[in-house]
Amino acid sequence: MWVRGFLAAEVEKVHAEPLLHCARHGCRPFRSTPTYPERDYADVSDHCPVIVDFERAPDDDP
């Protein structure tokens, strides 16, 4: 994931959380085969879904 410009702003804290197959496997390599598929990987996307929260500094304008 790359977010340009945010870290130059008044961002106090950044938190990223992997989801689905990435979370289940702890962001480590895994196998998905026709016999034993990782369903969300095989049926939805091979990209790692991530939620990123940028917490603003207390003195930032709302």
N, CA, C and O atoms as CSV, one atom per row, in Angstrom:
chain,resi,resn,atom,element,x,y,z
A,1,MET,N,N,0.842,-1.166,0.000
A,1,MET,CA,C,0.000,0.000,0.000
A,1,MET,C,C,0.886,1.226,0.000
A,1,MET,O,O,1.878,1.282,0.727
A,2,TRP,N,N,0.535,2.204,-0.809
A,2,TRP,CA,C,1.285,3.444,-0.863
A,2,TRP,C,C,0.281,4.585,-0.845
A,2,TRP,O,O,-0.632,4.635,-1.669
A,3,VAL,N,N,0.456,5.497,0.096
A,3,VAL,CA,C,-0.401,6.678,0.178
A,3,VAL,C,C,0.504,7.897,0.132
A,3,VAL,O,O,1.272,8.146,1.062
A,4,ARG,N,N,0.413,8.642,-0.930
A,4,ARG,CA,C,1.316,9.767,-1.122
A,4,ARG,C,C,0.768,11.026,-0.449
A,4,ARG,O,O,-0.412,11.349,-0.588
A,5,GLY,N,N,1.620,11.723,0.271
A,5,GLY,CA,C,1.258,13.004,0.821
A,5,GLY,C,C,0.660,12.989,2.214
A,5,GLY,O,O,0.731,14.006,2.904
A,6,PHE,N,N,0.083,11.902,2.655
A,6,PHE,CA,C,-0.559,11.875,3.962
A,6,PHE,C,C,0.444,12.026,5.097
A,6,PHE,O,O,0.166,12.719,6.076
A,7,LEU,N,N,1.587,11.399,4.984
A,7,LEU,CA,C,2.533,11.453,6.082
A,7,LEU,C,C,3.188,12.830,6.206
A,7,LEU,O,O,3.778,13.140,7.241
A,8,ALA,N,N,3.092,13.645,5.179
A,8,ALA,CA,C,3.573,15.014,5.279
A,8,ALA,C,C,2.562,15.884,6.023
A,8,ALA,O,O,2.921,16.936,6.551
A,9,ALA,N,N,1.307,15.454,6.067
A,9,ALA,CA,C,0.258,16.180,6.784
A,9,ALA,C,C,0.377,15.895,8.281
A,9,ALA,O,O,1.254,15.148,8.716
A,10,GLU,N,N,-0.496,16.488,9.039
A,10,GLU,CA,C,-0.475,16.311,10.489
A,10,GLU,C,C,-1.164,14.991,10.879
A,10,GLU,O,O,-2.260,14.991,11.438
A,11,VAL,N,N,-0.517,13.905,10.580
A,11,VAL,CA,C,-1.043,12.597,10.953
A,11,VAL,C,C,-0.304,12.137,12.198
A,11,VAL,O,O,0.919,11.997,12.191
A,12,GLU,N,N,-1.053,11.905,13.259
A,12,GLU,CA,C,-0.425,11.531,14.521
A,12,GLU,C,C,-0.117,10.041,14.584
A,12,GLU,O,O,0.915,9.634,15.119
A,13,LYS,N,N,-1.009,9.239,14.040
A,13,LYS,CA,C,-0.849,7.794,14.156
A,13,LYS,C,C,-1.459,7.117,12.932
A,13,LYS,O,O,-2.508,7.537,12.444
A,14,VAL,N,N,-0.806,6.075,12.440
A,14,VAL,CA,C,-1.317,5.294,11.320
A,14,VAL,C,C,-1.433,3.848,11.783
A,14,VAL,O,O,-0.495,3.291,12.354
A,15,HIS,N,N,-2.601,3.243,11.528
A,15,HIS,CA,C,-2.833,1.854,11.919
A,15,HIS,C,C,-3.357,1.107,10.698
A,15,HIS,O,O,-4.324,1.539,10.071
A,16,ALA,N,N,-2.721,-0.010,10.361
A,16,ALA,CA,C,-3.150,-0.829,9.232
A,16,ALA,C,C,-3.545,-2.213,9.732
A,16,ALA,O,O,-2.865,-2.801,10.573
A,17,GLU,N,N,-4.649,-2.721,9.205
A,17,GLU,CA,C,-5.136,-4.043,9.612
A,17,GLU,C,C,-5.441,-4.880,8.375
A,17,GLU,O,O,-6.309,-4.508,7.585
A,18,PRO,N,N,-4.743,-6.011,8.188
A,18,PRO,CA,C,-5.047,-6.882,7.053
A,18,PRO,C,C,-6.364,-7.621,7.293
A,18,PRO,O,O,-6.760,-7.846,8.437
A,19,LEU,N,N,-7.029,-7.990,6.215
A,19,LEU,CA,C,-8.313,-8.684,6.302
A,19,LEU,C,C,-8.269,-10.006,5.520
A,19,LEU,O,O,-7.317,-10.285,4.792
A,20,LEU,N,N,-9.308,-10.795,5.691
A,20,LEU,CA,C,-9.558,-12.034,4.951
A,20,LEU,C,C,-8.360,-12.982,4.945
A,20,LEU,O,O,-7.824,-13.300,6.006
A,21,HIS,N,N,-7.931,-13.442,3.759
A,21,HIS,CA,C,-6.875,-14.451,3.688
A,21,HIS,C,C,-5.550,-13.943,4.245
A,21,HIS,O,O,-4.781,-14.726,4.803
A,22,CYS,N,N,-5.274,-12.674,4.108
A,22,CYS,CA,C,-4.018,-12.131,4.655
A,22,CYS,C,C,-4.022,-12.189,6.184
A,22,CYS,O,O,-3.011,-12.534,6.797
A,23,ALA,N,N,-5.137,-11.859,6.784
A,23,ALA,CA,C,-5.239,-11.915,8.244
A,23,ALA,C,C,-5.158,-13.361,8.741
A,23,ALA,O,O,-4.482,-13.646,9.730
A,24,ARG,N,N,-5.847,-14.263,8.054
A,24,ARG,CA,C,-5.830,-15.673,8.491
A,24,ARG,C,C,-4.431,-16.276,8.459
A,24,ARG,O,O,-4.086,-17.109,9.297
A,25,HIS,N,N,-3.639,-15.857,7.500
A,25,HIS,CA,C,-2.294,-16.414,7.345
A,25,HIS,C,C,-1.212,-15.492,7.894
A,25,HIS,O,O,-0.025,-15.715,7.657
A,26,GLY,N,N,-1.614,-14.465,8.621
A,26,GLY,CA,C,-0.643,-13.559,9.231
A,26,GLY,C,C,0.261,-12.874,8.221
A,26,GLY,O,O,1.427,-12.606,8.513
A,27,CYS,N,N,-0.262,-12.590,7.042
A,27,CYS,CA,C,0.493,-11.930,5.957
A,27,CYS,C,C,1.702,-12.754,5.505
A,27,CYS,O,O,2.653,-12.210,4.944
A,28,ARG,N,N,1.661,-14.053,5.749
A,28,ARG,CA,C,2.728,-14.948,5.292
A,28,ARG,C,C,2.290,-15.662,4.014
A,28,ARG,O,O,1.098,-15.688,3.709
A,29,PRO,N,N,3.214,-16.232,3.274
A,29,PRO,CA,C,2.850,-16.981,2.067
A,29,PRO,C,C,1.904,-18.142,2.406
A,29,PRO,O,O,1.971,-18.713,3.494
A,30,PHE,N,N,1.030,-18.477,1.461
A,30,PHE,CA,C,0.104,-19.599,1.637
A,30,PHE,C,C,-0.195,-20.195,0.267
A,30,PHE,O,O,0.158,-19.627,-0.767
A,31,ARG,N,N,-0.853,-21.351,0.281
A,31,ARG,CA,C,-1.236,-22.013,-0.966
A,31,ARG,C,C,-2.744,-22.026,-1.097
A,31,ARG,O,O,-3.470,-22.213,-0.120
A,32,SER,N,N,-3.196,-21.827,-2.306
A,32,SER,CA,C,-4.604,-21.980,-2.636
A,32,SER,C,C,-4.658,-22.875,-3.862
A,32,SER,O,O,-4.158,-22.505,-4.924
A,33,THR,N,N,-5.256,-24.043,-3.725
A,33,THR,CA,C,-5.322,-25.003,-4.828
A,33,THR,C,C,-6.785,-25.294,-5.151
A,33,THR,O,O,-7.664,-24.997,-4.341
A,34,PRO,N,N,-7.058,-25.869,-6.318
A,34,PRO,CA,C,-8.445,-26.228,-6.638
A,34,PRO,C,C,-9.048,-27.197,-5.605
A,34,PRO,O,O,-10.249,-27.150,-5.336
A,35,THR,N,N,-8.222,-28.061,-5.038
A,35,THR,CA,C,-8.718,-29.014,-4.041
A,35,THR,C,C,-8.948,-28.347,-2.691
A,35,THR,O,O,-9.947,-28.626,-2.028
A,36,TYR,N,N,-8.045,-27.475,-2.277
A,36,TYR,CA,C,-8.141,-26.760,-0.989
A,36,TYR,C,C,-7.997,-25.252,-1.238
A,36,TYR,O,O,-6.956,-24.661,-0.948
A,37,PRO,N,N,-9.057,-24.644,-1.777
A,37,PRO,CA,C,-8.939,-23.221,-2.113
A,37,PRO,C,C,-9.106,-22.311,-0.892
A,37,PRO,O,O,-9.837,-22.631,0.046
A,38,GLU,N,N,-8.428,-21.200,-0.928
A,38,GLU,CA,C,-8.722,-20.091,-0.014
A,38,GLU,C,C,-9.823,-19.330,-0.736
A,38,GLU,O,O,-9.545,-18.640,-1.717
A,39,ARG,N,N,-11.048,-19.436,-0.280
A,39,ARG,CA,C,-12.208,-18.955,-1.030
A,39,ARG,C,C,-12.146,-17.476,-1.404
A,39,ARG,O,O,-12.380,-17.134,-2.564
A,40,ASP,N,N,-11.839,-16.590,-0.457
A,40,ASP,CA,C,-11.821,-15.177,-0.808
A,40,ASP,C,C,-10.670,-14.853,-1.761
A,40,ASP,O,O,-10.804,-13.963,-2.602
A,41,TYR,N,N,-9.559,-15.548,-1.646
A,41,TYR,CA,C,-8.434,-15.374,-2.564
A,41,TYR,C,C,-8.817,-15.859,-3.962
A,41,TYR,O,O,-8.579,-15.161,-4.947
A,42,ALA,N,N,-9.406,-17.045,-4.049
A,42,ALA,CA,C,-9.743,-17.645,-5.341
A,42,ALA,C,C,-10.960,-16.980,-5.990
A,42,ALA,O,O,-10.988,-16.806,-7.208
A,43,ASP,N,N,-11.962,-16.608,-5.193
A,43,ASP,CA,C,-13.217,-16.107,-5.749
A,43,ASP,C,C,-13.334,-14.585,-5.795
A,43,ASP,O,O,-14.122,-14.053,-6.577
A,44,VAL,N,N,-12.563,-13.875,-4.970
A,44,VAL,CA,C,-12.725,-12.428,-4.901
A,44,VAL,C,C,-11.514,-11.709,-5.497
A,44,VAL,O,O,-11.634,-11.019,-6.509
A,45,SER,N,N,-10.339,-11.874,-4.860
A,45,SER,CA,C,-9.155,-11.159,-5.336
A,45,SER,C,C,-7.900,-11.766,-4.744
A,45,SER,O,O,-7.915,-12.297,-3.634
A,46,ASP,N,N,-6.811,-11.682,-5.497
A,46,ASP,CA,C,-5.532,-12.132,-4.971
A,46,ASP,C,C,-4.806,-11.006,-4.247
A,46,ASP,O,O,-3.722,-11.225,-3.705
A,47,HIS,N,N,-5.376,-9.813,-4.227
A,47,HIS,CA,C,-4.790,-8.692,-3.491
A,47,HIS,C,C,-5.115,-8.805,-2.015
A,47,HIS,O,O,-6.153,-9.349,-1.637
A,48,CYS,N,N,-4.227,-8.289,-1.184
A,48,CYS,CA,C,-4.438,-8.318,0.253
A,48,CYS,C,C,-5.315,-7.126,0.656
A,48,CYS,O,O,-4.886,-5.979,0.533
A,49,PRO,N,N,-6.529,-7.385,1.133
A,49,PRO,CA,C,-7.369,-6.272,1.571
A,49,PRO,C,C,-6.859,-5.714,2.899
A,49,PRO,O,O,-6.522,-6.467,3.812
A,50,VAL,N,N,-6.807,-4.399,2.994
A,50,VAL,CA,C,-6.265,-3.730,4.173
A,50,VAL,C,C,-7.147,-2.531,4.513
A,50,VAL,O,O,-7.610,-1.810,3.629
A,51,ILE,N,N,-7.368,-2.335,5.801
A,51,ILE,CA,C,-8.006,-1.108,6.284
A,51,ILE,C,C,-6.904,-0.275,6.926
A,51,ILE,O,O,-6.138,-0.772,7.751
A,52,VAL,N,N,-6.831,0.998,6.540
A,52,VAL,CA,C,-5.821,1.897,7.098
A,52,VAL,C,C,-6.538,3.077,7.747
A,52,VAL,O,O,-7.363,3.738,7.115
A,53,ASP,N,N,-6.217,3.335,9.009
A,53,ASP,CA,C,-6.755,4.477,9.738
A,53,ASP,C,C,-5.655,5.504,9.926
A,53,ASP,O,O,-4.568,5.179,10.404
A,54,PHE,N,N,-5.936,6.741,9.551
A,54,PHE,CA,C,-5.024,7.860,9.778
A,54,PHE,C,C,-5.645,8.714,10.873
A,54,PHE,O,O,-6.664,9.365,10.643
A,55,GLU,N,N,-5.053,8.723,12.043
A,55,GLU,CA,C,-5.568,9.536,13.139
A,55,GLU,C,C,-4.949,10.923,13.041
A,55,GLU,O,O,-3.732,11.077,12.936
A,56,ARG,N,N,-5.806,11.913,13.078
A,56,ARG,CA,C,-5.342,13.288,12.974
A,56,ARG,C,C,-4.749,13.743,14.293
A,56,ARG,O,O,-5.112,13.257,15.364
A,57,ALA,N,N,-3.831,14.683,14.189
A,57,ALA,CA,C,-3.250,15.287,15.388
A,57,ALA,C,C,-4.330,16.146,16.057
A,57,ALA,O,O,-5.206,16.671,15.369
A,58,PRO,N,N,-4.281,16.292,17.369
A,58,PRO,CA,C,-5.314,17.044,18.088
A,58,PRO,C,C,-5.489,18.487,17.606
A,58,PRO,O,O,-6.579,19.046,17.726
A,59,ASP,N,N,-4.438,19.093,17.066
A,59,ASP,CA,C,-4.549,20.488,16.637
A,59,ASP,C,C,-4.957,20.650,15.178
A,59,ASP,O,O,-4.968,21.771,14.669
A,60,ASP,N,N,-5.296,19.544,14.483
A,60,ASP,CA,C,-5.758,19.630,13.092
A,60,ASP,C,C,-7.155,20.234,13.046
A,60,ASP,O,O,-7.961,20.042,13.956
A,61,ASP,N,N,-7.426,20.968,11.972
A,61,ASP,CA,C,-8.774,21.511,11.769
A,61,ASP,C,C,-9.718,20.370,11.445
A,61,ASP,O,O,-9.317,19.416,10.779
A,62,PRO,N,N,-10.976,20.441,11.903
A,62,PRO,CA,C,-11.948,19.371,11.587
A,62,PRO,C,C,-12.349,19.336,10.143
A,62,PRO,O,O,-13.154,18.492,9.746
